[in-house]
Structure formats: structure tokens, C-alpha cells
Amino acid sequence: MNSTSEVLFNFLAFSLERFIEKEENGSNSQGVRRELAFTFSFPVKHTSISSGVLIKWTKGFEISEMVGQDIAECLQEALNRRDLDMHVGALVNDTVGALSLGYYHDPDTVVAVVFGTGSNACYLERTDAIIKCQGLLTTSGSMVVNMEWGNFWSSHLPRTSYDIDLDAESSNANDMGFEKMISGMYLGDIVRRVILRMSQESDIFGPISPVLSEPYVLRTNSVSAMHEDDTPELQEVARILKDLGVSDVPVKVRKLVVKICDVVTRRAGRLAAAGIAGILKKIGRDGSGGITSGRSRSEIQMQKRTVVAVEGGLYMNYTMFREYMEEALVEILGEEVSQYVVVKAMEDGSSIGSALLVASLQS
């Protein structure tokens, strides 16, 4: 994550080589050139289906020499160095992969969102509504827009002092503001910062633990475990707090920690829902007719079935985040419209969907 381009892509090529050896295991597939779909979850300027230039890193990656480089080419060169007979046939953002799999199973899928280490969304838009593509014709009249919504920012977002401090101390300060409020990489650290502040301003947690001052020491999966702890004495909360250097806290304090987890996660889920609702509003699937002009009255009045494909570890594994997001989406859209909106989980959607895309190029 913090090394060099060569180290990173040599690692990927080596991992692929090991996978192929395990997969073949005596089968008769040697000598067959493989077409590879490369799922790459970072901002890229696409130059073709199988090439794209890295705009910037996110999620803690910091290999500065790669900015401006063709990502697919970097991987292809690493594959060639290991004499692997593979061709990078498609460079795909993870959201686009999830949309692809969603659409494969259900043609009403028009939006895909990823809630994992980071967060992003894409959606299907009319080509004539995309300013960058005016004059460009597509056979379908539509195009997938990768929003990179993690970088969305607005003064209306409920930013706290914890968010401001987290951003300032991150490797990409003043960047990816929305992602830092809703994604798996950061929720645990927001909770840590709240607990640290409380321990500094009161003796509720006993002596201040030096472990609490370590950034990202509290992972979001631990927040999920504490939030969803249903043991009588909240033993899981006590265990995780002990790992953070906070021991022998009474049950009432453990309940307070669960409440902190709930507040942070509820905010994230509701903001995530607001993002999805914003996309539906843009394309006229929220019952309002959409921001895009040129829609007829009958189009505005007729609500279509709309499927939102969602994937990522945060959504798949954190029940309370998922429930808060879905509850808020109904609240924002209203009961009448939300009955037409279906949120579908796409396990491994980004990778399987990307493979579908590269397979479709071969047919």
C-alpha cells in the first residue's frame, strides 16, 4: 500500500500465478490464454474498456509514482514478467462490476453502491444528460456513470469535531469527506475518538489508556460486534474495551459504548440512504420526475420498479448499518414510492460482474 508500483503489481501477478496453479491442479487448461477482468476501486480516467489512468489514491494507499499511470498496463507488464499468458481485457470499477451482476440477474437494476472499506456508487444515465458526453452516441442511449461519491462534500453534511480531526490526521486530508463519514475504514476510528474524548474529560473509563490514542486501532468489525452484543452483561463489549486498555468498566458504561456505536452507525446508514435517494431523484425514480429535463408528464407520473444493487463488507456483515440505511431510504422516499425500490445484496458482485463484462467482450 505504501511501497512502489513494481512491488504492488508483482504481488498481484504472483497471487494470480498461485491461484492458476491451484485452479489447474492437473487439468488440461494449459496453453489457453486467459482474459482477465481487473476490478480497481480507485478514481480512474478511463481511456478504453481495458485502460485507464489513476487520478488519485484513496483508502490509505500512497504510491505517488503511480498517479497518472495506466493501471491496466502496469498489471499487464507484471503478468508478462512472470510469463503468465493472461490479457487484461477490462478495467472495471467495483461499483460498475456490481451493477453488471445486478443487471445480469435483474434488468431493472439501474444503481449500484458499495459499502466496504470505502464507499462509491454508479448509476445508469441517459447519454444526452451527461455534459461530458454531449454529441457522443451510444447504441443504448445510456451510459454508466461512476460517481466517486466518496469525494462528495456539502456544508449540509452533519460534520462534527471528530470528523474534522479524523480528516486532518488522515493521509488524504480535505479529501473523500463523504466516504469518511459512512465507510468501513473510518467508522471504528470515529467511535474510538469519541471514547478517547470521554476518557479525557471524565473518569468514566478509569485511567486514560494510551492504546486509545492509536489511530484505527478500533476496527469497524469490532464496533459491529459491540453494537450487536446481545449477551446479558455485554461481555463482548468488555472484551473489546479490554483490548483497548480499558478494563473493569461497569455494565452501565458498556451500555454507553453501545450507544456511541449506535449513534455513529445510524448517522452513517442514514447518510448512505440519502446518497441513494439523491441518485434516484436525479434519474426520476424517486416519484418526483427527476432533475434531468425532457421527461414527459406520463413518465413523471408512472413510477418504475427500480433495483439498487448493494455490496461490500460493511453492508453485508453489519446488520444494524444495513437496517438503518434501508429504514432511512423508506423514510426519505415515502411508503408509496419505496415499494417500487428494491435493494438487493450482491455478494462478490464487483468481481463476478467484472468477469461477466470481460466475458461479454469475447462473445
GIVENRA-V474526 format. One record per backbone hydrogen bond with DSSP energy under -1.0 kcal/mol. NH is the residue of the N-H (numbers start at 1). CO is the residue of the C=O. If there is no record, write none. Layout:
nh = <NH NH>
co = <CO CO>
This chain:
nh = <8 9 10 11 12 13 14 15 16 17 18 19 20 21 22 23 24 25 27 32 34 36 38 40 45 47 48 51 53 54 55 61 62 66 67 68 69 71 74 75 76 77 78 79 80 81 83 84 86 87 89 89 90 91 92 97 98 99 100 101 102 103 104 105 106 109 110 111 112 113 114 115 116 120 122 123 124 125 127 129 130 133 134 136 143 145 147 151 152 157 159 164 165 166 167 168 169 170 178 179 180 181 183 184 185 186 187 190 191 192 193 194 195 196 197 198 199 200 201 202 206 213 214 217 223 224 225 226 227 228 229 234 238 239 240 241 242 243 244 245 246 254 255 256 257 258 259 260 261 262 263 264 265 266 267 268 269 270 271 272 273 274 275 276 277 278 279 280 281 282 283 284 285 292 300 301 302 306 307 308 309 310 311 314 315 316 317 318 322 323 324 325 326 327 328 329 330 331 332 333 334 338 339 340 341 342 344 346 349 352 353 354 355 356 357 358 359 360 361>
co = <4 5 6 7 8 9 10 11 12 13 14 15 16 17 18 19 20 21 24 29 85 87 90 92 53 51 51 48 45 69 43 58 1 63 64 54 66 52 70 71 72 73 74 75 76 77 80 79 84 34 36 87 36 49 38 93 94 95 96 97 98 99 100 101 102 106 307 307 122 309 120 311 118 114 112 145 110 143 141 126 127 130 131 133 125 123 121 148 149 154 157 160 161 162 163 164 165 167 152 150 176 178 179 116 117 183 183 186 187 188 189 190 191 192 193 194 195 196 197 198 203 210 211 214 219 220 221 222 223 224 226 231 234 235 236 237 238 239 240 242 241 250 251 252 253 254 255 256 257 258 259 260 261 262 263 264 265 266 267 268 269 270 271 272 273 274 275 276 277 278 279 281 280 282 296 297 298 340 108 342 111 344 113 115 115 312 313 314 318 319 320 321 322 323 324 325 326 327 328 329 330 334 335 337 338 306 308 310 346 348 349 350 351 352 353 354 355 356 357>
